Amino acid sequence: MKRRINRARSGKQRVLVTPEGIALPVTVAGRGARVGALILDLLIIVMLIIGTSIALMQVAGGAAQIAQAVDGKGAGAQVLQFLIVVWIVAMFLLRNAYFLYFELGPRGATPGKRMTGIRIAARDGGRLTAEMVIARNLLRDIEMFLPIPLIAMAGPDNGMAWLAAAGWLAIFLLFPLFNRDALRAGDVIAGSWVLERPKQKLEAAMTTSEAPVAERFQFRFEEHELAVYGEFELQALERVLREDRTDAVETVYQTIAEKIGRNDGWGAERRFLSDYYTQLRARLEAGMRMGRRKADKHSGG
Amino acid sequence: MNAISNAAIESAALRSDRFRLEREADWQRLENIVVRMEKGRLRGISDEDLLALPGLYRTVASSLSIARETSLDAATLGYLESLVQRAWFVVYGPRSSLWEWLRGFLGGGWSRAVRGIGFEIGIALLVMVAGAVVGWLLVSHDPEWYFALMGREMAGERVPGASADALRGTIFGNTEKTGMSIFAAQLFSNNAQVSILAFALGFALGIPSLLLLVHNLAGLGAMGWVYWKAGLLLDFAGWISIHGTTELFAILLSGAAGLHVGRAIAFPGNRPVLTATAEAGRRAAVVMVGVVLMLVVAALLEGFARQLVDQTPARLAVGGFMLLAWSAYFFAYRGRAGR
């Protein structure tokens, strides 16, 4: 257990403890994936803004024509007014509610995040609450929506203002680079973080066989032949058997056969290895139940 | 399905693989539910499955704990770890619907959060009063300050030295004006953005939030001086109060929310900084949702009620009522106890 946690401390692997007290290994989302997700989301927002504006303008054009045809003003003017109000509110919502809406959904991710395979979660292992999502997204205002228009407005020729806005943007953009969990300012405020969405298929069980119990093993191994290897080698062997590539199987067969001093497996290398795997695993798992674990070939037990 | 798996279970050589084959059906069922939820197809999930989800999650989580202690099948362990994580995302993901959340929010969550930042509200109120006083004093010293605080386009006809009639014209008799709904929407969008900014700037220890409050209120103080010079202070107060008690209250709350976060970063107390900040951030976020709602109300009052109510006493009554109503809701209303 200790070894597992130590290994998890390195790189992007973290251990998260659920409310049930189960330690789950999770992977912090890479910065590249997050930038990609943000760019995708911004593209979607811009497209939505353009789309809404065009649609409303079409409607407004129609309304103006009707207004002219009917009586010149009055009802048509009111429709126009209403459309402008809709436009203002829609712009406000697209800027502020886009992220909120999607991150509050059951998937906890915006379309951009979904496409890059990441999502947000509570840092303490508990429920991701609406308050967290709101807090982390309100901060976007000073991280992005405030400085970017400022930079655009000032322009590079307006020296100081441009520099100040760009510096501001840089501080918040680079914020995730300077902490272990790649938290942006909004994550700090909310107590959230962005994790990779894991995906792993269930592989077939390794030790099933149709044969009757007596003929199950073609090769039987002695205690001293099994004692040389530990869990690390067992898992390496599992990978080789699952991948089932002829050259790898042969290499591993030779290594193991040499180590334990047997050479009766010629021509049936795969069978030799799978029998060895099953018996080694049986031995190690029996040891586990007794509280003995053998991490690899160098450790005793 | 059952017959096949029974045969498979018996054919497994190892106890750990038999353990796995016995439980595989549960894992697959959980995975199916999780996959559908991840794809957002909530409607495709039967009620039975939805009810079973928390139970299945616990079953699979306990399978993982047992497997870690008894099995050396790396692929199965990896699968279980990823499945439990995905199910954890779903089970502990944001689940309360927006309406459910809104009910809890209005039914006590909001006022509790506002009371939670009471200390910062006090400070922000002091800062706002000081800002208004500073604005007043600056302009009374040198009227040129007025344009530094307000900006020339914003000021319009309301300039120092304007005649009392002109000033009276800016606060009475706009009942015929059209386009008020556009004005209200713009006002809301603008004010909401400013208050979100005041909150977000709390991240910089709250100091910019305070500066923003001072700046906003200094302008108000300066305007107050202009109307005072023309002997219209009470009418000006009435004109402002109809939406101002709500809007200024909202701005006060957003500044206080920013300050609350800034204070947690600067003085986390005994807790780790990240924990303290996250706690303060979540409370402040609740306040901020309320601020946006208040600004909607303020925009409606400013866009419509002010034009309809054209007399100072009535305006003061509406503004005073709003102030009283907000204060009662925040500080007297306790909502559902225990939540």
Interface residues (C-beta under 8 A of the other chain):
Chain A: M1 T18 P19 E20 I22 L24 P25 V26 A77 Q81 F82 I84 V85 I88 V89 M91 F92 N96 E103 L104 G105 P106 R107 G108 R119 A121 A122 R123 G125 G126 R127 L128 T129 A130 E131 M132 V133 I134 A135 L138 L139 D141 I142 E143 L146 A185 V188 I189 A190 G191 R197 P198 K199 Q200 K201 L202 E203 A205 M206 T207 T208 S209 E210 R216 E231 L234 Q235 E238 R239 R242 T278 R281 A282 L284 E285 M288 R289
Chain B: A8 S11 A12 A13 L14 R15 S16 D17 R20 L21 E24 W27 Q28 E31 M37 E38 G40 L42 R58 A61 L64 S65 R68 E69 T70 S71 L72 D73 A74 A75 T76 G78 Y79 E81 S82 L83 V84 Q85 R86 W88 F89 V90 Y92 G93 P94 R95 S96 L98 W101 T178 G179 S181 I182 A184 A185 Q186 F188 S189 A192 Q193 I196 L197 F199 A200 L201 F203 V261 L274 T275 T277 A278 E279 A280 G281 R282 R283 A284 A285 V286 M288 V289
